[in-house]
Amino acid sequence: EFRRVLFRSLKINTMFIYLFHHQDFANEFRKQYDALRVTGASLGGGLAIITGAQARVPAIAISGLGAELSRHTLNPPVTKEQINEWVFNWIPDRDYIARLGGRPRQHQEAQCNASTSNLFGCHSMWRR
């Protein structure tokens, strides 16, 4: 039991470490260059969504986890307005993971040809 709790804790903390590095990178990049876009898929899409909203840079996610439900737990917090202004999420039909956390105003729903018997087929990057 201790190992399971420790692993979960490490996994969550690792995600937050990535998030802090993304924010630092975005802020440093913008000091030197005029244009920055952040992108990601699945969990990386969720990180792109958060980074884009917090750093106020355009973010494009493919099947990214939404940030609307968790936005008050972030540091710094993110508003719905920031999410709606800076984030675009591409969400295939029946992609249940990409629907977690809410959808930004700018999103595109897309047809998924994965079998209806495959619960996560529409989230997979290898769908046909």
Contacts in CASP RR format, 6 or more apart in sequence:
PFRMAT RR
TARGET T0000
AUTHOR 0000-0000-0000
METHOD contacts of the structure
MODEL  1
EFRRVLFRSLKINTMFIYLFHHQDFANEFRKQYDALRVTGASLGGGLAII
TGAQARVPAIAISGLGAELSRHTLNPPVTKEQINEWVFNWIPDRDYIARL
GGRPRQHQEAQCNASTSNLFGCHSMWRR
15 43 0 8 1.000
15 47 0 8 1.000
18 47 0 8 1.000
19 47 0 8 1.000
19 50 0 8 1.000
19 51 0 8 1.000
22 38 0 8 1.000
22 47 0 8 1.000
22 48 0 8 1.000
22 50 0 8 1.000
22 51 0 8 1.000
23 51 0 8 1.000
23 54 0 8 1.000
23 55 0 8 1.000
26 36 0 8 1.000
26 38 0 8 1.000
26 51 0 8 1.000
26 52 0 8 1.000
26 55 0 8 1.000
26 57 0 8 1.000
27 55 0 8 1.000
29 36 0 8 1.000
30 36 0 8 1.000
30 55 0 8 1.000
30 57 0 8 1.000
36 55 0 8 1.000
36 57 0 8 1.000
36 58 0 8 1.000
37 57 0 8 1.000
37 58 0 8 1.000
37 59 0 8 1.000
37 60 0 8 1.000
38 48 0 8 1.000
38 51 0 8 1.000
38 52 0 8 1.000
38 55 0 8 1.000
38 57 0 8 1.000
38 58 0 8 1.000
38 59 0 8 1.000
38 60 0 8 1.000
39 45 0 8 1.000
39 48 0 8 1.000
39 59 0 8 1.000
39 60 0 8 1.000
39 61 0 8 1.000
39 62 0 8 1.000
40 46 0 8 1.000
40 47 0 8 1.000
40 48 0 8 1.000
40 60 0 8 1.000
40 61 0 8 1.000
40 62 0 8 1.000
40 64 0 8 1.000
41 61 0 8 1.000
41 62 0 8 1.000
41 63 0 8 1.000
41 64 0 8 1.000
41 125 0 8 1.000
42 62 0 8 1.000
42 63 0 8 1.000
42 64 0 8 1.000
42 65 0 8 1.000
42 97 0 8 1.000
42 98 0 8 1.000
42 123 0 8 1.000
42 125 0 8 1.000
43 64 0 8 1.000
43 65 0 8 1.000
44 61 0 8 1.000
44 64 0 8 1.000
45 59 0 8 1.000
45 61 0 8 1.000
45 62 0 8 1.000
45 63 0 8 1.000
45 64 0 8 1.000
45 65 0 8 1.000
45 89 0 8 1.000
46 61 0 8 1.000
46 64 0 8 1.000
46 65 0 8 1.000
46 66 0 8 1.000
46 67 0 8 1.000
48 59 0 8 1.000
48 60 0 8 1.000
48 61 0 8 1.000
48 64 0 8 1.000
49 59 0 8 1.000
49 61 0 8 1.000
49 64 0 8 1.000
49 65 0 8 1.000
49 66 0 8 1.000
49 67 0 8 1.000
49 83 0 8 1.000
49 87 0 8 1.000
49 89 0 8 1.000
49 104 0 8 1.000
50 67 0 8 1.000
50 74 0 8 1.000
50 78 0 8 1.000
51 57 0 8 1.000
51 59 0 8 1.000
52 58 0 8 1.000
52 59 0 8 1.000
52 86 0 8 1.000
52 87 0 8 1.000
53 59 0 8 1.000
53 67 0 8 1.000
53 71 0 8 1.000
53 78 0 8 1.000
53 79 0 8 1.000
53 82 0 8 1.000
53 83 0 8 1.000
53 86 0 8 1.000
53 87 0 8 1.000
54 74 0 8 1.000
54 76 0 8 1.000
54 78 0 8 1.000
54 82 0 8 1.000
56 82 0 8 1.000
56 85 0 8 1.000
56 86 0 8 1.000
57 86 0 8 1.000
58 86 0 8 1.000
58 88 0 8 1.000
59 86 0 8 1.000
59 87 0 8 1.000
59 88 0 8 1.000
60 88 0 8 1.000
60 89 0 8 1.000
60 90 0 8 1.000
61 87 0 8 1.000
61 88 0 8 1.000
61 89 0 8 1.000
61 90 0 8 1.000
62 89 0 8 1.000
62 90 0 8 1.000
63 89 0 8 1.000
63 90 0 8 1.000
63 91 0 8 1.000
63 92 0 8 1.000
63 95 0 8 1.000
63 97 0 8 1.000
63 98 0 8 1.000
63 123 0 8 1.000
64 89 0 8 1.000
64 91 0 8 1.000
64 97 0 8 1.000
64 98 0 8 1.000
65 97 0 8 1.000
65 98 0 8 1.000
65 100 0 8 1.000
65 101 0 8 1.000
66 89 0 8 1.000
66 98 0 8 1.000
66 100 0 8 1.000
66 101 0 8 1.000
66 102 0 8 1.000
66 103 0 8 1.000
66 104 0 8 1.000
67 74 0 8 1.000
67 78 0 8 1.000
67 83 0 8 1.000
67 87 0 8 1.000
67 101 0 8 1.000
67 102 0 8 1.000
68 80 0 8 1.000
68 83 0 8 1.000
68 101 0 8 1.000
68 102 0 8 1.000
68 103 0 8 1.000
68 104 0 8 1.000
69 100 0 8 1.000
69 101 0 8 1.000
69 102 0 8 1.000
70 101 0 8 1.000
71 77 0 8 1.000
71 78 0 8 1.000
71 79 0 8 1.000
71 80 0 8 1.000
71 83 0 8 1.000
83 104 0 8 1.000
83 105 0 8 1.000
84 104 0 8 1.000
84 105 0 8 1.000
84 106 0 8 1.000
87 104 0 8 1.000
87 106 0 8 1.000
88 104 0 8 1.000
88 106 0 8 1.000
88 107 0 8 1.000
88 108 0 8 1.000
89 98 0 8 1.000
89 103 0 8 1.000
89 104 0 8 1.000
89 106 0 8 1.000
89 107 0 8 1.000
89 108 0 8 1.000
90 107 0 8 1.000
90 108 0 8 1.000
90 110 0 8 1.000
91 98 0 8 1.000
91 99 0 8 1.000
91 103 0 8 1.000
91 107 0 8 1.000
91 108 0 8 1.000
91 109 0 8 1.000
91 110 0 8 1.000
92 98 0 8 1.000
92 109 0 8 1.000
92 110 0 8 1.000
92 111 0 8 1.000
92 112 0 8 1.000
92 122 0 8 1.000
92 123 0 8 1.000
92 127 0 8 1.000
93 109 0 8 1.000
93 110 0 8 1.000
93 111 0 8 1.000
93 112 0 8 1.000
93 122 0 8 1.000
94 112 0 8 1.000
94 114 0 8 1.000
94 116 0 8 1.000
94 121 0 8 1.000
94 122 0 8 1.000
95 112 0 8 1.000
95 122 0 8 1.000
95 123 0 8 1.000
96 119 0 8 1.000
96 120 0 8 1.000
96 122 0 8 1.000
96 123 0 8 1.000
97 120 0 8 1.000
97 123 0 8 1.000
98 123 0 8 1.000
112 121 0 8 1.000
112 122 0 8 1.000
112 127 0 8 1.000
113 127 0 8 1.000
113 128 0 8 1.000
114 121 0 8 1.000
114 122 0 8 1.000
114 124 0 8 1.000
114 127 0 8 1.000
114 128 0 8 1.000
115 121 0 8 1.000
121 127 0 8 1.000
END
